[in-house]
Amino acid sequence: MESHENCEGVVECTALVLAESVAEFEGRLTLFGILDEIRPSADSETSFVVYAKFEGCEHATDQEWGARIVISDHEGEVLMESSDYSVWIEGPEEPYTVVAAFDLPESYFAGGERVIWVEAVLEDETLSQTAIRLRDRYNV
């Protein structure tokens, strides 16, 4: 049987969601326009947000964890990354959320469909990732 006395804390990313925008009201977040693909906007940049929820065990409290959101291409080259966030887990029933905003330049959509990877990184380890298509036009 495994001993939990030696646990140094386990943190997981239990949600990684892309959306068009986010609003906060009375301490609660609402995501608008959940994305399963990204299409260019009429402006020169296409904006979206990434929501990540981190949860940890009782041994993950009283410790600061460094987190960031990373966007890379299909070859693993980092295209963009968020600022660093200090994640504090208050207990197993109290998750910590991060919302990072990104603007994709119009040039990202050149050359047809592409796939980018969005990753939730904690202490330089990818905890969760998702792929999303960049489409240069709407599909009917």
C-alpha positions as CSV (number, residue, x, y, z in Angstrom):
1,M,0.0,0.0,0.0
2,E,1.3,3.5,-0.9
3,S,2.1,5.9,1.8
4,H,0.6,9.3,1.5
5,E,2.9,10.8,4.1
6,N,5.6,11.3,1.4
7,C,3.2,13.1,-1.0
8,E,4.6,16.4,-2.0
9,G,1.3,17.5,-3.6
10,V,-0.4,16.6,-6.8
11,V,-2.0,19.2,-9.0
12,E,-4.1,18.5,-12.1
13,C,-5.6,20.6,-14.8
14,T,-9.2,19.4,-14.8
15,A,-10.5,21.9,-17.4
16,L,-8.9,23.5,-20.5
17,V,-11.4,25.5,-22.5
18,L,-11.1,28.0,-25.3
19,A,-13.8,30.7,-25.7
20,E,-14.4,33.9,-27.6
21,S,-14.6,35.9,-24.4
22,V,-15.1,35.8,-20.6
23,A,-16.9,38.0,-18.1
24,E,-16.8,38.0,-14.3
25,F,-19.8,38.8,-12.1
26,E,-19.8,38.5,-8.3
27,G,-16.7,36.3,-8.4
28,R,-18.0,33.9,-11.0
29,L,-16.7,33.5,-14.5
30,T,-18.9,33.0,-17.5
31,L,-17.3,31.9,-20.8
32,F,-19.0,33.1,-24.0
33,G,-18.7,31.3,-27.4
34,I,-16.9,28.0,-26.6
35,L,-14.6,27.4,-29.5
36,D,-13.9,24.1,-31.3
37,E,-12.1,26.0,-34.2
38,I,-10.8,29.5,-34.7
39,R,-11.7,31.6,-37.7
40,P,-10.2,35.0,-38.5
41,S,-12.1,38.0,-37.5
42,A,-12.8,41.0,-39.7
43,D,-10.1,42.9,-37.7
44,S,-6.4,42.4,-38.1
45,E,-6.2,40.1,-35.0
46,T,-8.4,37.3,-33.8
47,S,-8.9,37.3,-30.0
48,F,-9.8,34.4,-27.7
49,V,-9.4,33.4,-24.1
50,V,-8.1,30.2,-22.6
51,Y,-9.6,29.0,-19.3
52,A,-7.7,26.5,-17.2
53,K,-8.8,25.0,-13.8
54,F,-6.2,23.5,-11.5
55,E,-7.2,21.2,-8.6
56,G,-4.9,19.6,-6.1
57,C,-4.7,17.2,-3.2
58,E,-4.6,18.2,0.4
59,H,-0.8,18.1,0.2
60,A,-0.6,20.7,-2.5
61,T,-1.7,23.6,-0.2
62,D,0.6,26.2,1.3
63,Q,2.8,26.1,-1.9
64,E,3.0,28.4,-4.9
65,W,2.9,26.7,-8.2
66,G,4.0,28.4,-11.4
67,A,1.6,28.1,-14.3
68,R,1.2,29.4,-17.9
69,I,-0.7,28.8,-21.0
70,V,1.4,27.9,-24.1
71,I,0.3,27.9,-27.8
72,S,2.5,26.0,-30.2
73,D,2.3,24.8,-33.8
74,H,2.0,21.1,-34.9
75,E,5.8,20.8,-34.8
76,G,6.0,21.9,-31.2
77,E,7.4,25.4,-31.8
78,V,6.0,27.9,-29.3
79,L,4.1,30.6,-31.0
80,M,2.8,32.4,-27.9
81,E,2.6,32.0,-24.2
82,S,0.8,33.8,-21.4
83,S,2.3,35.6,-18.5
84,D,3.3,33.4,-15.6
85,Y,0.6,32.9,-13.0
86,S,1.0,32.0,-9.3
87,V,-1.3,29.2,-8.6
88,W,-2.3,28.6,-4.9
89,I,-4.4,25.6,-4.1
90,E,-6.4,26.2,-0.9
91,G,-7.6,22.6,-0.6
92,P,-8.9,19.7,-2.5
93,E,-12.3,21.3,-2.8
94,E,-11.1,24.7,-3.9
95,P,-9.7,24.9,-7.4
96,Y,-7.7,27.7,-8.8
97,T,-8.6,29.2,-12.2
98,V,-6.5,31.0,-14.8
99,V,-7.8,33.0,-17.8
100,A,-5.3,34.1,-20.4
101,A,-6.2,36.3,-23.4
102,F,-4.6,35.8,-26.8
103,D,-4.6,37.7,-30.1
104,L,-3.7,35.7,-33.2
105,P,-2.3,37.9,-36.0
106,E,-4.0,37.6,-39.4
107,S,-0.8,35.9,-40.7
108,Y,-1.5,32.8,-38.7
109,F,-4.4,32.0,-41.0
110,A,-2.4,32.3,-44.2
111,G,-1.9,29.1,-46.2
112,G,-5.1,27.3,-45.4
113,E,-6.1,25.1,-42.4
114,R,-3.6,24.6,-39.6
115,V,-3.7,23.1,-36.2
116,I,-2.4,24.7,-33.1
117,W,-1.9,23.1,-29.6
118,V,-3.0,24.9,-26.4
119,E,-1.3,23.6,-23.3
120,A,-1.8,24.2,-19.6
121,V,1.7,24.1,-18.1
122,L,2.5,23.8,-14.4
123,E,6.1,23.9,-13.1
124,D,7.3,23.4,-16.7
125,E,5.2,20.2,-17.1
126,T,2.3,20.0,-19.5
127,L,-0.8,18.9,-17.5
128,S,-3.4,19.3,-20.2
129,Q,-3.4,20.0,-23.9
130,T,-5.9,20.4,-26.7
131,A,-5.6,20.8,-30.5
132,I,-7.7,23.4,-32.3
133,R,-8.0,24.1,-36.0
134,L,-7.4,27.4,-37.5
135,R,-9.7,27.8,-40.5
136,D,-9.2,30.6,-43.0
137,R,-13.0,30.6,-43.9
138,Y,-16.3,29.4,-42.6
139,N,-17.4,25.8,-43.4
140,V,-21.0,25.3,-44.5
